[in-house]
Amino acid sequence: IFEGDIVVIEPRPARDGDVVAALIDGETTLKRFVQNLGSTPYLKAENPNYPELHPIGDLVIQGVAKAIVRNL
């Protein structure tokens, strides 16, 4: 996903591995949703320069990414 891209979000619950729009600790972000059995779900950046996001408070999934619109 590049600057200027538009991401289409479907409002539905996330499954492990989905790219989601999520509200985590008061900020919205677009990351991969990871939920291992028996552990708290967290968000993983595709870019290795960014850390995993483990919620301190609430993690609210706003929807799942369905498409990207990019102007050429």
HTML snippet that shows the backbone in 3Dmol.js (N, CA, C, O; Angstrom):
<script src="https://3Dmol.org/build/3Dmol-min.js"></script>
<div id="view" style="width:600px;height:400px;position:relative"></div>
<script>
const pdb = `
ATOM      1  N   ILE A   1       0.861  -1.160   0.000  1.00  0.00           N
ATOM      2  CA  ILE A   1       0.000   0.000   0.000  1.00  0.00           C
ATOM      3  C   ILE A   1       0.911   1.227   0.000  1.00  0.00           C
ATOM      4  O   ILE A   1       1.837   1.331   0.804  1.00  0.00           O
ATOM      5  N   PHE A   2       0.630   2.148  -0.913  1.00  0.00           N
ATOM      6  CA  PHE A   2       1.461   3.336  -1.064  1.00  0.00           C
ATOM      7  C   PHE A   2       0.684   4.595  -0.701  1.00  0.00           C
ATOM      8  O   PHE A   2      -0.546   4.588  -0.670  1.00  0.00           O
ATOM      9  N   GLU A   3       1.408   5.668  -0.430  1.00  0.00           N
ATOM     10  CA  GLU A   3       0.771   6.948  -0.149  1.00  0.00           C
ATOM     11  C   GLU A   3      -0.133   7.329  -1.317  1.00  0.00           C
ATOM     12  O   GLU A   3       0.272   7.236  -2.475  1.00  0.00           O
ATOM     13  N   GLY A   4      -1.344   7.752  -1.016  1.00  0.00           N
ATOM     14  CA  GLY A   4      -2.311   8.126  -2.041  1.00  0.00           C
ATOM     15  C   GLY A   4      -3.259   7.004  -2.425  1.00  0.00           C
ATOM     16  O   GLY A   4      -4.274   7.254  -3.076  1.00  0.00           O
ATOM     17  N   ASP A   5      -2.949   5.760  -2.034  1.00  0.00           N
ATOM     18  CA  ASP A   5      -3.854   4.643  -2.305  1.00  0.00           C
ATOM     19  C   ASP A   5      -5.119   4.800  -1.472  1.00  0.00           C
ATOM     20  O   ASP A   5      -5.096   5.389  -0.391  1.00  0.00           O
ATOM     21  N   ILE A   6      -6.209   4.272  -1.982  1.00  0.00           N
ATOM     22  CA  ILE A   6      -7.478   4.224  -1.255  1.00  0.00           C
ATOM     23  C   ILE A   6      -7.766   2.759  -0.957  1.00  0.00           C
ATOM     24  O   ILE A   6      -7.768   1.926  -1.863  1.00  0.00           O
ATOM     25  N   VAL A   7      -8.006   2.445   0.306  1.00  0.00           N
ATOM     26  CA  VAL A   7      -8.280   1.063   0.714  1.00  0.00           C
ATOM     27  C   VAL A   7      -9.784   0.935   0.977  1.00  0.00           C
ATOM     28  O   VAL A   7     -10.361   1.710   1.739  1.00  0.00           O
ATOM     29  N   VAL A   8     -10.404  -0.056   0.335  1.00  0.00           N
ATOM     30  CA  VAL A   8     -11.824  -0.338   0.535  1.00  0.00           C
ATOM     31  C   VAL A   8     -11.944  -1.318   1.698  1.00  0.00           C
ATOM     32  O   VAL A   8     -11.341  -2.390   1.681  1.00  0.00           O
ATOM     33  N   ILE A   9     -12.733  -0.939   2.715  1.00  0.00           N
ATOM     34  CA  ILE A   9     -12.874  -1.734   3.933  1.00  0.00           C
ATOM     35  C   ILE A   9     -14.282  -2.313   4.013  1.00  0.00           C
ATOM     36  O   ILE A   9     -15.267  -1.593   3.844  1.00  0.00           O
ATOM     37  N   GLU A  10     -14.372  -3.612   4.271  1.00  0.00           N
ATOM     38  CA  GLU A  10     -15.654  -4.284   4.496  1.00  0.00           C
ATOM     39  C   GLU A  10     -15.856  -4.423   6.005  1.00  0.00           C
ATOM     40  O   GLU A  10     -15.029  -5.028   6.688  1.00  0.00           O
ATOM     41  N   PRO A  11     -16.959  -3.863   6.532  1.00  0.00           N
ATOM     42  CA  PRO A  11     -17.185  -3.978   7.977  1.00  0.00           C
ATOM     43  C   PRO A  11     -17.629  -5.388   8.353  1.00  0.00           C
ATOM     44  O   PRO A  11     -18.806  -5.730   8.232  1.00  0.00           O
ATOM     45  N   ARG A  12     -16.683  -6.199   8.807  1.00  0.00           N
ATOM     46  CA  ARG A  12     -16.972  -7.560   9.247  1.00  0.00           C
ATOM     47  C   ARG A  12     -15.899  -7.986  10.232  1.00  0.00           C
ATOM     48  O   ARG A  12     -14.828  -7.381  10.281  1.00  0.00           O
ATOM     49  N   PRO A  13     -16.173  -9.023  11.019  1.00  0.00           N
ATOM     50  CA  PRO A  13     -15.146  -9.509  11.958  1.00  0.00           C
ATOM     51  C   PRO A  13     -13.913 -10.017  11.212  1.00  0.00           C
ATOM     52  O   PRO A  13     -14.016 -10.522  10.094  1.00  0.00           O
ATOM     53  N   ALA A  14     -12.771  -9.881  11.831  1.00  0.00           N
ATOM     54  CA  ALA A  14     -11.507 -10.313  11.223  1.00  0.00           C
ATOM     55  C   ALA A  14     -11.202 -11.760  11.556  1.00  0.00           C
ATOM     56  O   ALA A  14     -11.603 -12.286  12.594  1.00  0.00           O
ATOM     57  N   ARG A  15     -10.477 -12.386  10.637  1.00  0.00           N
ATOM     58  CA  ARG A  15      -9.920 -13.723  10.867  1.00  0.00           C
ATOM     59  C   ARG A  15      -8.400 -13.593  10.870  1.00  0.00           C
ATOM     60  O   ARG A  15      -7.851 -12.635  10.327  1.00  0.00           O
ATOM     61  N   ASP A  16      -7.739 -14.540  11.472  1.00  0.00           N
ATOM     62  CA  ASP A  16      -6.284 -14.534  11.531  1.00  0.00           C
ATOM     63  C   ASP A  16      -5.707 -14.356  10.127  1.00  0.00           C
ATOM     64  O   ASP A  16      -6.066 -15.084   9.202  1.00  0.00           O
ATOM     65  N   GLY A  17      -4.820 -13.390   9.979  1.00  0.00           N
ATOM     66  CA  GLY A  17      -4.160 -13.154   8.698  1.00  0.00           C
ATOM     67  C   GLY A  17      -4.785 -12.066   7.848  1.00  0.00           C
ATOM     68  O   GLY A  17      -4.172 -11.633   6.872  1.00  0.00           O
ATOM     69  N   ASP A  18      -5.994 -11.605   8.186  1.00  0.00           N
ATOM     70  CA  ASP A  18      -6.641 -10.528   7.427  1.00  0.00           C
ATOM     71  C   ASP A  18      -5.901  -9.215   7.620  1.00  0.00           C
ATOM     72  O   ASP A  18      -5.341  -8.958   8.686  1.00  0.00           O
ATOM     73  N   VAL A  19      -5.902  -8.376   6.571  1.00  0.00           N
ATOM     74  CA  VAL A  19      -5.450  -6.995   6.718  1.00  0.00           C
ATOM     75  C   VAL A  19      -6.675  -6.203   7.154  1.00  0.00           C
ATOM     76  O   VAL A  19      -7.718  -6.246   6.502  1.00  0.00           O
ATOM     77  N   VAL A  20      -6.537  -5.472   8.274  1.00  0.00           N
ATOM     78  CA  VAL A  20      -7.695  -4.819   8.877  1.00  0.00           C
ATOM     79  C   VAL A  20      -7.429  -3.339   9.131  1.00  0.00           C
ATOM     80  O   VAL A  20      -6.285  -2.907   9.273  1.00  0.00           O
ATOM     81  N   ALA A  21      -8.519  -2.579   9.183  1.00  0.00           N
ATOM     82  CA  ALA A  21      -8.504  -1.238   9.758  1.00  0.00           C
ATOM     83  C   ALA A  21      -8.894  -1.453  11.208  1.00  0.00           C
ATOM     84  O   ALA A  21      -9.936  -2.041  11.495  1.00  0.00           O
ATOM     85  N   ALA A  22      -8.058  -0.977  12.124  1.00  0.00           N
ATOM     86  CA  ALA A  22      -8.300  -1.240  13.538  1.00  0.00           C
ATOM     87  C   ALA A  22      -8.058   0.010  14.361  1.00  0.00           C
ATOM     88  O   ALA A  22      -7.174   0.815  14.068  1.00  0.00           O
ATOM     89  N   LEU A  23      -8.862   0.147  15.393  1.00  0.00           N
ATOM     90  CA  LEU A  23      -8.678   1.188  16.388  1.00  0.00           C
ATOM     91  C   LEU A  23      -7.963   0.533  17.559  1.00  0.00           C
ATOM     92  O   LEU A  23      -8.508  -0.348  18.224  1.00  0.00           O
ATOM     93  N   ILE A  24      -6.729   0.977  17.801  1.00  0.00           N
ATOM     94  CA  ILE A  24      -5.931   0.384  18.873  1.00  0.00           C
ATOM     95  C   ILE A  24      -5.419   1.510  19.761  1.00  0.00           C
ATOM     96  O   ILE A  24      -4.694   2.399  19.313  1.00  0.00           O
ATOM     97  N   ASP A  25      -5.804   1.453  21.008  1.00  0.00           N
ATOM     98  CA  ASP A  25      -5.380   2.452  21.989  1.00  0.00           C
ATOM     99  C   ASP A  25      -5.632   3.877  21.499  1.00  0.00           C
ATOM    100  O   ASP A  25      -4.800   4.763  21.694  1.00  0.00           O
ATOM    101  N   GLY A  26      -6.785   4.093  20.860  1.00  0.00           N
ATOM    102  CA  GLY A  26      -7.209   5.429  20.447  1.00  0.00           C
ATOM    103  C   GLY A  26      -6.738   5.893  19.083  1.00  0.00           C
ATOM    104  O   GLY A  26      -7.032   7.024  18.695  1.00  0.00           O
ATOM    105  N   GLU A  27      -6.014   5.059  18.335  1.00  0.00           N
ATOM    106  CA  GLU A  27      -5.542   5.433  17.006  1.00  0.00           C
ATOM    107  C   GLU A  27      -5.953   4.376  15.985  1.00  0.00           C
ATOM    108  O   GLU A  27      -5.955   3.179  16.273  1.00  0.00           O
ATOM    109  N   THR A  28      -6.304   4.849  14.772  1.00  0.00           N
ATOM    110  CA  THR A  28      -6.672   3.923  13.702  1.00  0.00           C
ATOM    111  C   THR A  28      -5.442   3.609  12.861  1.00  0.00           C
ATOM    112  O   THR A  28      -4.624   4.484  12.576  1.00  0.00           O
ATOM    113  N   THR A  29      -5.327   2.339  12.468  1.00  0.00           N
ATOM    114  CA  THR A  29      -4.201   1.896  11.655  1.00  0.00           C
ATOM    115  C   THR A  29      -4.653   0.777  10.723  1.00  0.00           C
ATOM    116  O   THR A  29      -5.717   0.189  10.913  1.00  0.00           O
ATOM    117  N   LEU A  30      -3.835   0.493   9.722  1.00  0.00           N
ATOM    118  CA  LEU A  30      -4.088  -0.590   8.778  1.00  0.00           C
ATOM    119  C   LEU A  30      -2.946  -1.585   8.916  1.00  0.00           C
ATOM    120  O   LEU A  30      -1.810  -1.292   8.545  1.00  0.00           O
ATOM    121  N   LYS A  31      -3.253  -2.764   9.452  1.00  0.00           N
ATOM    122  CA  LYS A  31      -2.222  -3.774   9.723  1.00  0.00           C
ATOM    123  C   LYS A  31      -2.804  -5.175   9.548  1.00  0.00           C
ATOM    124  O   LYS A  31      -4.011  -5.344   9.373  1.00  0.00           O
ATOM    125  N   ARG A  32      -1.919  -6.178   9.600  1.00  0.00           N
ATOM    126  CA  ARG A  32      -2.348  -7.572   9.546  1.00  0.00           C
ATOM    127  C   ARG A  32      -2.782  -8.005  10.945  1.00  0.00           C
ATOM    128  O   ARG A  32      -2.085  -7.748  11.927  1.00  0.00           O
ATOM    129  N   PHE A  33      -3.945  -8.669  11.026  1.00  0.00           N
ATOM    130  CA  PHE A  33      -4.512  -9.147  12.284  1.00  0.00           C
ATOM    131  C   PHE A  33      -3.950 -10.531  12.576  1.00  0.00           C
ATOM    132  O   PHE A  33      -4.016 -11.423  11.730  1.00  0.00           O
ATOM    133  N   VAL A  34      -3.396 -10.709  13.776  1.00  0.00           N
ATOM    134  CA  VAL A  34      -2.822 -11.998  14.177  1.00  0.00           C
ATOM    135  C   VAL A  34      -3.506 -12.445  15.462  1.00  0.00           C
ATOM    136  O   VAL A  34      -3.534 -11.721  16.457  1.00  0.00           O
ATOM    137  N   GLN A  35      -4.060 -13.662  15.418  1.00  0.00           N
ATOM    138  CA  GLN A  35      -4.705 -14.212  16.604  1.00  0.00           C
ATOM    139  C   GLN A  35      -4.330 -15.679  16.715  1.00  0.00           C
ATOM    140  O   GLN A  35      -4.889 -16.531  16.025  1.00  0.00           O
ATOM    141  N   ASN A  36      -3.377 -15.963  17.591  1.00  0.00           N
ATOM    142  CA  ASN A  36      -2.956 -17.334  17.855  1.00  0.00           C
ATOM    143  C   ASN A  36      -3.829 -17.913  18.959  1.00  0.00           C
ATOM    144  O   ASN A  36      -4.286 -17.184  19.840  1.00  0.00           O
ATOM    145  N   LEU A  37      -4.058 -19.198  18.915  1.00  0.00           N
ATOM    146  CA  LEU A  37      -4.877 -19.834  19.944  1.00  0.00           C
ATOM    147  C   LEU A  37      -4.317 -19.571  21.332  1.00  0.00           C
ATOM    148  O   LEU A  37      -3.126 -19.759  21.578  1.00  0.00           O
ATOM    149  N   GLY A  38      -5.176 -19.140  22.225  1.00  0.00           N
ATOM    150  CA  GLY A  38      -4.789 -18.931  23.608  1.00  0.00           C
ATOM    151  C   GLY A  38      -4.022 -17.656  23.888  1.00  0.00           C
ATOM    152  O   GLY A  38      -3.570 -17.444  25.014  1.00  0.00           O
ATOM    153  N   SER A  39      -3.863 -16.788  22.875  1.00  0.00           N
ATOM    154  CA  SER A  39      -3.140 -15.540  23.123  1.00  0.00           C
ATOM    155  C   SER A  39      -3.988 -14.337  22.728  1.00  0.00           C
ATOM    156  O   SER A  39      -4.976 -14.468  22.006  1.00  0.00           O
ATOM    157  N   THR A  40      -3.593 -13.180  23.207  1.00  0.00           N
ATOM    158  CA  THR A  40      -4.291 -11.943  22.885  1.00  0.00           C
ATOM    159  C   THR A  40      -3.985 -11.550  21.448  1.00  0.00           C
ATOM    160  O   THR A  40      -2.825 -11.589  21.037  1.00  0.00           O
ATOM    161  N   PRO A  41      -5.010 -11.168  20.668  1.00  0.00           N
ATOM    162  CA  PRO A  41      -4.745 -10.745  19.293  1.00  0.00           C
ATOM    163  C   PRO A  41      -3.879  -9.481  19.255  1.00  0.00           C
ATOM    164  O   PRO A  41      -3.909  -8.662  20.173  1.00  0.00           O
ATOM    165  N   TYR A  42      -3.113  -9.344  18.174  1.00  0.00           N
ATOM    166  CA  TYR A  42      -2.290  -8.157  17.988  1.00  0.00           C
ATOM    167  C   TYR A  42      -2.237  -7.820  16.509  1.00  0.00           C
ATOM    168  O   TYR A  42      -2.759  -8.559  15.675  1.00  0.00           O
ATOM    169  N   LEU A  43      -1.601  -6.695  16.188  1.00  0.00           N
ATOM    170  CA  LEU A  43      -1.490  -6.241  14.808  1.00  0.00           C
ATOM    171  C   LEU A  43      -0.034  -6.291  14.383  1.00  0.00           C
ATOM    172  O   LEU A  43       0.861  -5.914  15.138  1.00  0.00           O
ATOM    173  N   LYS A  44       0.192  -6.766  13.152  1.00  0.00           N
ATOM    174  CA  LYS A  44       1.558  -6.917  12.640  1.00  0.00           C
ATOM    175  C   LYS A  44       1.707  -6.071  11.384  1.00  0.00           C
ATOM    176  O   LYS A  44       0.902  -6.175  10.459  1.00  0.00           O
ATOM    177  N   ALA A  45       2.732  -5.240  11.352  1.00  0.00           N
ATOM    178  CA  ALA A  45       3.032  -4.437  10.166  1.00  0.00           C
ATOM    179  C   ALA A  45       3.694  -5.308   9.114  1.00  0.00           C
ATOM    180  O   ALA A  45       4.471  -6.203   9.448  1.00  0.00           O
ATOM    181  N   GLU A  46       3.397  -5.059   7.859  1.00  0.00           N
ATOM    182  CA  GLU A  46       4.072  -5.771   6.770  1.00  0.00           C
ATOM    183  C   GLU A  46       5.494  -5.250   6.585  1.00  0.00           C
ATOM    184  O   GLU A  46       6.379  -5.979   6.138  1.00  0.00           O
ATOM    185  N   ASN A  47       5.702  -3.981   6.935  1.00  0.00           N
ATOM    186  CA  ASN A  47       7.016  -3.375   6.833  1.00  0.00           C
ATOM    187  C   ASN A  47       7.829  -3.760   8.077  1.00  0.00           C
ATOM    188  O   ASN A  47       7.421  -3.445   9.196  1.00  0.00           O
ATOM    189  N   PRO A  48       8.966  -4.434   7.898  1.00  0.00           N
ATOM    190  CA  PRO A  48       9.743  -4.884   9.062  1.00  0.00           C
ATOM    191  C   PRO A  48      10.336  -3.737   9.884  1.00  0.00           C
ATOM    192  O   PRO A  48      10.833  -3.969  10.986  1.00  0.00           O
ATOM    193  N   ASN A  49      10.294  -2.516   9.373  1.00  0.00           N
ATOM    194  CA  ASN A  49      10.800  -1.361  10.121  1.00  0.00           C
ATOM    195  C   ASN A  49       9.826  -0.897  11.196  1.00  0.00           C
ATOM    196  O   ASN A  49      10.165  -0.038  12.009  1.00  0.00           O
ATOM    197  N   TYR A  50       8.614  -1.458  11.207  1.00  0.00           N
ATOM    198  CA  TYR A  50       7.599  -1.071  12.189  1.00  0.00           C
ATOM    199  C   TYR A  50       7.333  -2.233  13.139  1.00  0.00           C
ATOM    200  O   TYR A  50       7.332  -3.391  12.720  1.00  0.00           O
ATOM    201  N   PRO A  51       7.108  -1.929  14.419  1.00  0.00           N
ATOM    202  CA  PRO A  51       6.913  -3.001  15.405  1.00  0.00           C
ATOM    203  C   PRO A  51       5.503  -3.585  15.368  1.00  0.00           C
ATOM    204  O   PRO A  51       4.581  -2.994  14.806  1.00  0.00           O
ATOM    205  N   GLU A  52       5.360  -4.750  15.974  1.00  0.00           N
ATOM    206  CA  GLU A  52       4.029  -5.310  16.209  1.00  0.00           C
ATOM    207  C   GLU A  52       3.312  -4.399  17.194  1.00  0.00           C
ATOM    208  O   GLU A  52       3.946  -3.777  18.047  1.00  0.00           O
ATOM    209  N   LEU A  53       1.981  -4.319  17.076  1.00  0.00           N
ATOM    210  CA  LEU A  53       1.197  -3.498  17.992  1.00  0.00           C
ATOM    211  C   LEU A  53       0.369  -4.412  18.890  1.00  0.00           C
ATOM    212  O   LEU A  53      -0.553  -5.082  18.425  1.00  0.00           O
ATOM    213  N   HIS A  54       0.697  -4.434  20.148  1.00  0.00           N
ATOM    214  CA  HIS A  54      -0.042  -5.203  21.138  1.00  0.00           C
ATOM    215  C   HIS A  54      -0.876  -4.219  21.944  1.00  0.00           C
ATOM    216  O   HIS A  54      -0.324  -3.305  22.557  1.00  0.00           O
ATOM    217  N   PRO A  55      -2.198  -4.387  21.955  1.00  0.00           N
ATOM    218  CA  PRO A  55      -3.047  -3.395  22.619  1.00  0.00           C
ATOM    219  C   PRO A  55      -2.823  -3.336  24.122  1.00  0.00           C
ATOM    220  O   PRO A  55      -2.722  -4.360  24.798  1.00  0.00           O
ATOM    221  N   ILE A  56      -2.750  -2.110  24.626  1.00  0.00           N
ATOM    222  CA  ILE A  56      -2.705  -1.893  26.070  1.00  0.00           C
ATOM    223  C   ILE A  56      -4.139  -1.918  26.588  1.00  0.00           C
ATOM    224  O   ILE A  56      -4.420  -2.457  27.658  1.00  0.00           O
ATOM    225  N   GLY A  57      -5.043  -1.322  25.804  1.00  0.00           N
ATOM    226  CA  GLY A  57      -6.463  -1.283  26.150  1.00  0.00           C
ATOM    227  C   GLY A  57      -7.258  -2.043  25.108  1.00  0.00           C
ATOM    228  O   GLY A  57      -7.051  -3.237  24.890  1.00  0.00           O
ATOM    229  N   ASP A  58      -8.167  -1.333  24.475  1.00  0.00           N
ATOM    230  CA  ASP A  58      -9.059  -1.955  23.503  1.00  0.00           C
ATOM    231  C   ASP A  58      -8.429  -2.078  22.123  1.00  0.00           C
ATOM    232  O   ASP A  58      -7.651  -1.224  21.701  1.00  0.00           O
ATOM    233  N   LEU A  59      -8.777  -3.146  21.437  1.00  0.00           N
ATOM    234  CA  LEU A  59      -8.460  -3.348  20.029  1.00  0.00           C
ATOM    235  C   LEU A  59      -9.799  -3.556  19.337  1.00  0.00           C
ATOM    236  O   LEU A  59     -10.450  -4.582  19.539  1.00  0.00           O
ATOM    237  N   VAL A  60     -10.218  -2.585  18.516  1.00  0.00           N
ATOM    238  CA  VAL A  60     -11.508  -2.649  17.837  1.00  0.00           C
ATOM    239  C   VAL A  60     -11.253  -2.793  16.343  1.00  0.00           C
ATOM    240  O   VAL A  60     -10.662  -1.913  15.719  1.00  0.00           O
ATOM    241  N   ILE A  61     -11.705  -3.911  15.772  1.00  0.00           N
ATOM    242  CA  ILE A  61     -11.570  -4.118  14.329  1.00  0.00           C
ATOM    243  C   ILE A  61     -12.705  -3.355  13.649  1.00  0.00           C
ATOM    244  O   ILE A  61     -13.882  -3.646  13.864  1.00  0.00           O
ATOM    245  N   GLN A  62     -12.334  -2.378  12.828  1.00  0.00           N
ATOM    246  CA  GLN A  62     -13.318  -1.562  12.133  1.00  0.00           C
ATOM    247  C   GLN A  62     -13.766  -2.211  10.829  1.00  0.00           C
ATOM    248  O   GLN A  62     -14.848  -1.907  10.326  1.00  0.00           O
ATOM    249  N   GLY A  63     -12.952  -3.094  10.282  1.00  0.00           N
ATOM    250  CA  GLY A  63     -13.297  -3.799   9.060  1.00  0.00           C
ATOM    251  C   GLY A  63     -12.083  -4.464   8.441  1.00  0.00           C
ATOM    252  O   GLY A  63     -10.957  -4.309   8.914  1.00  0.00           O
ATOM    253  N   VAL A  64     -12.334  -5.206   7.374  1.00  0.00           N
ATOM    254  CA  VAL A  64     -11.296  -5.975   6.690  1.00  0.00           C
ATOM    255  C   VAL A  64     -11.059  -5.371   5.313  1.00  0.00           C
ATOM    256  O   VAL A  64     -12.012  -5.060   4.598  1.00  0.00           O
ATOM    257  N   ALA A  65      -9.788  -5.202   4.935  1.00  0.00           N
ATOM    258  CA  ALA A  65      -9.437  -4.653   3.622  1.00  0.00           C
ATOM    259  C   ALA A  65      -9.897  -5.604   2.523  1.00  0.00           C
ATOM    260  O   ALA A  65      -9.624  -6.804   2.569  1.00  0.00           O
ATOM    261  N   LYS A  66     -10.599  -5.053   1.534  1.00  0.00           N
ATOM    262  CA  LYS A  66     -11.119  -5.854   0.420  1.00  0.00           C
ATOM    263  C   LYS A  66     -10.473  -5.498  -0.907  1.00  0.00           C
ATOM    264  O   LYS A  66     -10.359  -6.354  -1.784  1.00  0.00           O
ATOM    265  N   ALA A  67     -10.040  -4.228  -1.074  1.00  0.00           N
ATOM    266  CA  ALA A  67      -9.470  -3.806  -2.339  1.00  0.00           C
ATOM    267  C   ALA A  67      -8.636  -2.553  -2.134  1.00  0.00           C
ATOM    268  O   ALA A  67      -8.799  -1.833  -1.149  1.00  0.00           O
ATOM    269  N   ILE A  68      -7.740  -2.304  -3.081  1.00  0.00           N
ATOM    270  CA  ILE A  68      -6.946  -1.084  -3.097  1.00  0.00           C
ATOM    271  C   ILE A  68      -7.202  -0.378  -4.421  1.00  0.00           C
ATOM    272  O   ILE A  68      -7.168  -0.999  -5.484  1.00  0.00           O
ATOM    273  N   VAL A  69      -7.460   0.928  -4.347  1.00  0.00           N
ATOM    274  CA  VAL A  69      -7.640   1.746  -5.549  1.00  0.00           C
ATOM    275  C   VAL A  69      -6.404   2.620  -5.663  1.00  0.00           C
ATOM    276  O   VAL A  69      -6.060   3.356  -4.738  1.00  0.00           O
ATOM    277  N   ARG A  70      -5.738   2.532  -6.813  1.00  0.00           N
ATOM    278  CA  ARG A  70      -4.492   3.282  -7.018  1.00  0.00           C
ATOM    279  C   ARG A  70      -4.572   4.026  -8.350  1.00  0.00           C
ATOM    280  O   ARG A  70      -4.910   3.443  -9.380  1.00  0.00           O
ATOM    281  N   ASN A  71      -4.259   5.311  -8.315  1.00  0.00           N
ATOM    282  CA  ASN A  71      -4.171   6.103  -9.554  1.00  0.00           C
ATOM    283  C   ASN A  71      -2.799   5.899 -10.162  1.00  0.00           C
ATOM    284  O   ASN A  71      -1.789   5.947  -9.461  1.00  0.00           O
ATOM    285  N   LEU A  72      -2.761   5.672 -11.459  1.00  0.00           N
ATOM    286  CA  LEU A  72      -1.470   5.486 -12.143  1.00  0.00           C
ATOM    287  C   LEU A  72      -0.989   6.769 -12.763  1.00  0.00           C
ATOM    288  O   LEU A  72       0.077   6.796 -13.377  1.00  0.00           O
TER     289      LEU A  72
END
`;
const viewer = $3Dmol.createViewer("view");
viewer.addModel(pdb, "pdb");
viewer.setStyle({}, {cartoon: {color: "spectrum"}});
viewer.zoomTo();
viewer.render();
</script>
